[in-house]
């Protein structure tokens, strides 16, 4: 099948299944999409300023992080802060985001909100091998199967086997979900 004849992937449907709060924020700081996990945690925020879930004493810091991402889409903007749940409770969180680019500028920001209080390392039968950890790190950096194979000097089929085993170990169904779970469990 040629690349031109492939059906485009509906990323929103895929991200809906991610078990951590995930969202898209426009350049103006307005929530334009969020998954069910985010709605359960923060309420129906679509069309509202992201600042609704940021405590007043953290707002300027979080706004600076958004501005940094908009001005430098390639910059890493993973940071710790606190957020407000739908019940008004504060909780520690790690915000991890990437720019959604449109041509040469940042169109919007996609991010996940990881609960710092619940993060724990996967151990025992859930632990990844060293090679699986390498593959997962490359996936988190956006590498394709071909790029991973070339980088690690292994076959594409071996990469696919590692990815399947990572999915099984982390109890996930997609690369995006694997990365989100890995961050949550401090594997990355």
Secondary structure, DSSP 8 states (H G I E B T S, - for coil): --GGGS----HHHHHHT-SSEEEEEETTSBEEEE-HHHHHHH---TTSBGGGGS-GGGHHHHHHHHHHHHH-TTS---EEEEEE-TTS-EEEEEEEEEEEEETTEEEEEEEEEEEGGG-----GGG---HHHHHHHHHHHTT--HHHHHHHHT--HHHHHHHHHHHHHHHT-SSHHHHHHHHHHTT--
